[in-house]
Amino acid sequence: MNDRANTARSFELAAALPEHLALGADVARTLRRLPQASDIDNILILGMGTGRTAGLVMHALTVAVIAVPILVESSYELPACIGSRSLVIALSGSGNTDEVNHAAATAAERGARLVAVTSGGWLADFAGDHGGVIIPIPTEIQPARATFGFMVGGLMGVFEQTGLLRAATQWIDTTHTQLCLRRHELHAHANVATRLAESLVERHVTCQGDTPIGGAAASRWKTQLNQTARQPASISFQPDASHNEVVAWDSCNPLMGEAVVLLRHPYENQRVSRLMDLWTQYLDGKVAVHTVRGAGETRCAALLDLIMIGDFTALHIADARALNPNDVPYISQTVKEGFAPPQRLRARDD
């Protein structure tokens, strides 16, 4: 597949976010042998890259509505609290993500219940051998970045099936509606993503949002600008940024090639919203600030709306720079060299 075909396919996958979200949830709803809410003391989501971002999105959406702690880890290490009453959800597009696999193996050693969201690889084999539950990612949803919507939908479906998130269907329905509206807008010749791409190309971008909703969206923006557009980017969170980072812009040289993207939505805390308004005013004349507003009937809809805009923006930047958005040799080759998979545990009988 040539660069032009890769770019076209990447746009198709980005546009399919609402369908991927619904599909992931539908597959998860068919699962059996999941623990129920009364049997779960905590939830751990394991993921690197796209998997981590999906976990952060789920944490942002549920931390205030689910009574058990929800942790997101991108490490070989596990928190000490993970044990036999833990639900561990391991996310890996390939099934061969070294950090995720080692952490999943450690979780199984401690007796945790394991769910694997993956297209196959070592993780699928391990989960199958050790009584885990597998949510298979369709092989046509590739590269790993494109599995984001399926992963988030799968997480929502798992939380729903355990009885922890009864609002999952409403969230998915409202999000699907909003994303279809946004997709129609993004397919227009001139839209928010094309305008942003023109302003952000070849700049270092600070992606900023409130905690937790806008910040989760900023995490996806940052990684998409890194991988898809191959530009440096940073993440910043409000309200903490107003207590430190803001003064760093006092001596910013407009020629440094910096830009700030503020990710806003209707569900901001009023005090934080005021801080972000003040931030925008303070940075006027110091650095280019671009405000992007997500919409939707629920927090889930607004968050995924912001993410869809970011995915398209990164693709438009890659297109303007004549880059193949899927060509990331360091990640696909170098970072995976020389790592043996975890040693297999004895297979469970259940």
C-alpha positions as CSV (number, residue, x, y, z in Angstrom):
1,M,0.0,0.0,0.0
2,N,1.5,3.3,-1.1
3,D,1.6,6.5,1.1
4,R,-1.5,8.0,-0.5
5,A,-3.5,4.8,0.0
6,N,-2.2,4.6,3.6
7,T,-3.4,8.1,4.3
8,A,-6.8,7.4,2.8
9,R,-7.2,4.3,4.8
10,S,-6.2,6.1,8.0
11,F,-8.9,8.7,7.4
12,E,-11.4,5.9,6.9
13,L,-10.4,4.4,10.2
14,A,-10.6,7.7,12.0
15,A,-14.1,8.3,10.6
16,A,-15.2,4.9,11.9
17,L,-14.7,5.8,15.5
18,P,-18.5,5.7,16.4
19,E,-18.8,2.2,14.8
20,H,-15.7,0.9,16.5
21,L,-16.9,2.2,19.9
22,A,-20.3,0.4,19.4
23,L,-18.6,-2.8,18.1
24,G,-16.3,-3.1,21.1
25,A,-19.2,-2.7,23.5
26,D,-21.3,-5.3,21.6
27,V,-18.5,-7.8,21.7
28,A,-17.9,-7.3,25.4
29,R,-21.6,-7.7,26.1
30,T,-21.4,-11.3,24.9
31,L,-18.8,-12.2,27.6
32,R,-19.5,-14.7,30.3
33,R,-17.4,-15.6,33.4
34,L,-16.9,-12.0,34.4
35,P,-16.8,-11.2,38.1
36,Q,-19.7,-9.1,39.4
37,A,-19.4,-5.8,41.2
38,S,-19.6,-7.4,44.7
39,D,-16.5,-9.5,43.9
40,I,-14.3,-6.6,42.8
41,D,-12.2,-4.5,45.2
42,N,-10.4,-2.6,42.4
43,I,-9.9,-2.5,38.7
44,L,-6.5,-2.2,37.0
45,I,-6.2,-1.3,33.3
46,L,-2.9,-2.2,31.6
47,G,-1.8,-0.5,28.4
48,M,0.9,1.3,26.5
49,G,0.3,3.9,23.9
50,T,-3.2,3.5,22.6
51,G,-4.1,1.1,25.3
52,R,-3.0,3.5,28.0
53,T,-5.0,6.3,26.4
54,A,-8.1,4.1,26.3
55,G,-7.6,3.4,30.0
56,L,-7.2,7.1,30.8
57,V,-10.4,7.8,29.0
58,M,-12.3,5.1,30.9
59,H,-10.8,6.4,34.2
60,A,-11.8,10.0,33.4
61,L,-15.4,8.9,32.6
62,T,-16.0,6.6,35.5
63,V,-13.8,7.7,38.5
64,A,-16.7,9.8,39.9
65,V,-19.4,7.3,39.3
66,I,-17.9,3.9,40.1
67,A,-17.3,3.1,43.8
68,V,-14.2,0.9,43.4
69,P,-10.8,2.4,42.6
70,I,-9.8,2.4,39.0
71,L,-6.0,2.3,38.2
72,V,-4.2,2.8,34.9
73,E,-0.7,1.4,34.6
74,S,2.0,1.5,31.8
75,S,4.7,-0.3,33.6
76,Y,6.2,-3.7,34.3
77,E,5.3,-3.1,38.0
78,L,1.9,-3.7,39.6
79,P,0.4,-1.8,42.6
80,A,0.6,-3.8,45.8
81,C,-3.2,-3.8,46.1
82,I,-3.7,-6.1,43.1
83,G,-4.8,-9.5,44.2
84,S,-7.5,-12.2,44.0
85,R,-10.3,-9.6,44.2
86,S,-8.9,-7.4,41.4
87,L,-10.2,-7.2,37.8
88,V,-7.3,-6.6,35.5
89,I,-7.9,-5.6,31.9
90,A,-4.9,-5.8,29.6
91,L,-5.1,-3.8,26.4
92,S,-2.7,-4.6,23.5
93,G,-3.4,-4.2,19.8
94,S,-0.8,-6.8,18.9
95,G,-0.9,-9.0,22.0
96,N,2.9,-8.7,22.1
97,T,3.3,-5.5,24.1
98,D,6.1,-6.5,26.5
99,E,5.2,-4.3,29.5
100,V,1.5,-5.3,29.3
101,N,2.3,-9.0,29.0
102,H,4.7,-9.0,32.0
103,A,2.2,-7.1,34.1
104,A,-0.6,-9.4,33.1
105,A,1.4,-12.4,34.0
106,T,2.2,-10.9,37.4
107,A,-1.5,-10.2,38.0
108,A,-2.4,-13.8,37.1
109,E,0.2,-15.0,39.6
110,R,-1.6,-13.0,42.3
111,G,-4.9,-14.6,41.4
112,A,-6.5,-11.5,39.7
113,R,-9.3,-12.0,37.1
114,L,-7.9,-11.2,33.7
115,V,-9.6,-9.7,30.6
116,A,-7.5,-9.3,27.5
117,V,-8.5,-6.9,24.7
118,T,-6.2,-7.8,21.8
119,S,-6.0,-9.1,18.3
120,G,-4.0,-12.2,19.3
121,G,-0.4,-12.7,20.1
122,W,1.1,-13.9,23.4
123,L,-1.5,-12.1,25.5
124,A,-4.4,-13.9,23.9
125,D,-2.7,-17.3,24.3
126,F,-1.9,-16.5,27.9
127,A,-5.4,-15.3,28.8
128,G,-6.9,-18.4,27.2
129,D,-4.5,-20.7,29.1
130,H,-5.2,-19.1,32.5
131,G,-8.9,-18.7,32.6
132,G,-9.0,-15.2,31.3
133,V,-11.6,-13.6,29.1
134,I,-10.7,-12.4,25.6
135,I,-12.2,-9.6,23.6
136,P,-10.8,-10.1,20.1
137,I,-10.0,-7.0,18.1
138,P,-10.9,-7.5,14.5
139,T,-7.8,-7.9,12.4
140,E,-8.9,-5.3,9.9
141,I,-8.7,-2.6,12.5
142,Q,-5.0,-1.7,12.2
143,P,-2.6,-0.1,13.0
144,A,-2.8,-0.2,16.8
145,R,-3.8,3.5,17.0
146,A,-7.0,2.7,15.1
147,T,-8.1,0.2,17.8
148,F,-8.7,3.1,20.2
149,G,-12.5,3.2,19.8
150,F,-12.9,-0.6,20.0
151,M,-10.8,-0.6,23.2
152,V,-12.9,2.1,24.8
153,G,-16.1,0.4,23.8
154,G,-14.8,-2.9,25.1
155,L,-14.0,-1.4,28.4
156,M,-17.4,0.1,28.7
157,G,-19.0,-3.2,27.9
158,V,-16.9,-5.0,30.5
159,F,-17.8,-2.4,33.2
160,E,-21.5,-2.8,32.2
161,Q,-21.4,-6.6,32.4
162,T,-19.9,-6.5,35.9
163,G,-22.8,-4.3,37.0
164,L,-20.5,-1.4,37.7
165,L,-21.7,0.9,34.9
166,R,-25.4,0.7,34.1
167,A,-25.2,3.9,32.1
168,A,-22.9,2.4,29.5
169,T,-25.7,2.0,26.9
170,Q,-26.7,5.7,27.2
171,W,-23.1,6.8,27.0
172,I,-22.5,4.9,23.9
173,D,-25.7,5.9,22.2
174,T,-25.2,9.6,22.9
175,T,-21.5,9.4,21.8
176,H,-22.4,7.6,18.6
177,T,-24.9,10.3,17.8
178,Q,-22.4,13.1,18.4
179,L,-19.5,11.4,16.6
180,C,-21.7,10.9,13.5
181,L,-22.5,14.6,13.5
182,R,-18.9,15.5,13.9
183,R,-17.9,13.1,11.1
184,H,-20.2,14.9,8.8
185,E,-18.6,18.2,9.6
186,L,-15.1,16.8,9.3
187,H,-15.8,15.5,5.8
188,A,-16.6,19.1,4.7
189,H,-13.8,20.8,2.6
190,A,-12.9,23.3,5.3
191,N,-13.5,22.3,8.9
192,V,-12.0,22.7,12.3
193,A,-9.4,19.9,11.8
194,T,-8.1,21.3,8.5
195,R,-7.9,24.9,9.9
196,L,-6.0,23.6,13.0
197,A,-3.6,21.5,10.9
198,E,-2.6,24.6,8.9
199,S,-1.8,26.4,12.1
200,L,-0.1,23.6,13.9
201,V,2.1,22.0,11.2
202,E,5.8,21.8,12.3
203,R,5.1,23.4,15.7
204,H,5.6,22.1,19.1
205,V,2.1,21.8,20.5
206,T,1.0,21.9,24.2
207,C,-2.3,20.0,24.5
208,Q,-4.2,21.2,27.5
209,G,-7.5,20.2,29.1
210,D,-9.1,20.1,32.5
211,T,-8.9,17.1,34.9
212,P,-10.2,14.6,34.1
213,I,-12.2,15.0,30.9
214,G,-10.2,17.5,28.8
215,G,-6.9,16.0,30.1
216,A,-7.8,12.5,28.8
217,A,-8.5,14.0,25.4
218,A,-5.2,15.9,25.6
219,S,-3.4,12.6,26.1
220,R,-4.8,11.3,22.8
221,W,-4.0,14.5,21.0
222,K,-0.4,14.4,22.2
223,T,0.2,10.8,21.1
224,Q,-1.5,11.3,17.7
225,L,0.6,14.4,17.0
226,N,3.7,12.4,18.0
227,Q,2.9,9.2,16.0
228,T,0.7,10.3,13.1
229,A,2.0,13.8,12.4
230,R,5.5,13.0,13.9
231,Q,5.7,16.3,15.7
232,P,6.8,17.0,19.3
233,A,3.9,17.7,21.7
234,S,3.3,18.0,25.4
235,I,0.4,17.5,27.8
236,S,-0.8,20.0,30.3
237,F,-3.6,19.8,32.9
238,Q,-5.8,22.4,34.4
239,P,-6.2,23.6,37.1
240,D,-2.6,22.6,38.1
241,A,-1.1,24.4,35.1
242,S,-2.5,27.7,36.4
243,H,-0.3,27.3,39.5
244,N,3.0,26.8,37.7
245,E,3.2,26.4,33.9
246,V,1.4,29.7,33.1
247,V,4.4,31.8,34.0
248,A,6.7,29.8,31.7
249,W,5.1,31.6,28.8
250,D,6.2,35.1,30.1
251,S,9.4,35.0,28.1
252,C,8.3,32.9,25.2
253,N,9.7,34.0,21.8
254,P,7.0,33.9,19.1
255,L,9.6,32.6,16.7
256,M,10.2,29.4,18.8
257,G,7.4,27.6,16.9
258,E,5.2,26.9,19.9
259,A,1.4,26.6,20.0
260,V,-1.2,25.7,22.6
261,V,-4.4,23.8,22.0
262,L,-7.0,24.2,24.8
263,L,-9.5,21.3,24.8
264,R,-12.8,22.6,26.2
265,H,-16.2,21.0,26.8
266,P,-19.6,21.9,28.4
267,Y,-18.9,19.8,31.6
268,E,-16.0,21.8,33.1
269,N,-16.0,22.8,36.7
270,Q,-17.1,26.4,36.8
271,R,-14.0,27.5,38.7
272,V,-11.6,25.6,36.3
273,S,-13.5,27.0,33.4
274,R,-12.8,30.5,34.7
275,L,-9.1,29.6,35.1
276,M,-8.9,28.5,31.5
277,D,-10.6,31.7,30.3
278,L,-8.0,33.7,32.3
279,W,-5.2,31.5,30.9
280,T,-6.3,32.3,27.4
281,Q,-6.4,36.0,28.1
282,Y,-3.0,35.9,29.8
283,L,-1.3,34.2,26.9
284,D,-2.7,36.6,24.3
285,G,0.3,38.0,22.4
286,K,2.8,35.5,23.9
287,V,1.9,32.3,22.1
288,A,-0.7,31.1,19.6
289,V,-3.7,29.6,21.5
290,H,-6.3,27.5,19.7
291,T,-9.5,26.6,21.5
292,V,-11.3,23.4,20.5
293,R,-14.7,22.7,22.0
294,G,-16.2,19.3,22.2
295,A,-20.0,18.8,22.3
296,G,-22.5,16.1,23.2
297,E,-25.3,15.1,25.6
298,T,-22.9,13.3,28.0
299,R,-19.3,13.7,29.2
300,C,-18.5,10.6,27.2
301,A,-19.8,12.2,24.0
302,A,-17.9,15.4,24.6
303,L,-14.6,13.6,25.4
304,L,-14.8,11.3,22.3
305,D,-15.8,14.3,20.2
306,L,-12.6,16.1,21.2
307,I,-10.6,13.0,20.4
308,M,-12.1,12.6,16.9
309,I,-11.2,16.2,16.1
310,G,-7.7,15.5,17.2
311,D,-7.3,12.3,15.2
312,F,-8.4,14.2,12.0
313,T,-6.1,17.1,12.8
314,A,-3.0,14.9,13.2
315,L,-3.9,13.1,9.9
316,H,-4.2,16.5,8.1
317,I,-0.8,17.5,9.4
318,A,0.7,14.3,8.2
319,D,-0.9,14.8,4.8
320,A,0.4,18.4,4.6
321,R,3.9,17.1,5.4
322,A,3.6,14.2,2.8
323,L,4.1,11.6,5.6
324,N,2.9,8.0,5.7
325,P,0.9,8.2,9.0
326,N,1.5,4.5,9.7
327,D,5.3,4.5,9.3
328,V,6.7,4.4,12.8
329,P,9.8,2.0,12.5
330,Y,11.2,2.7,15.9
331,I,8.0,1.6,17.6
332,S,7.2,-1.3,15.3
333,Q,10.8,-2.6,15.3
334,T,13.5,-1.2,17.6
335,V,11.4,-0.9,20.7
336,K,10.4,-4.6,20.4
337,E,13.9,-6.0,19.9
338,G,15.6,-8.3,22.4
339,F,12.6,-8.8,24.7
340,A,11.6,-12.3,25.5
341,P,7.9,-12.9,26.6
342,P,7.2,-13.7,30.2
343,Q,7.7,-17.2,31.3
344,R,4.4,-19.2,31.1
345,L,2.7,-20.0,34.3
346,R,1.0,-23.4,34.7
347,A,-2.3,-23.3,32.9
348,R,-5.4,-23.0,35.1
349,D,-8.0,-25.7,35.1
350,D,-11.0,-23.4,35.3
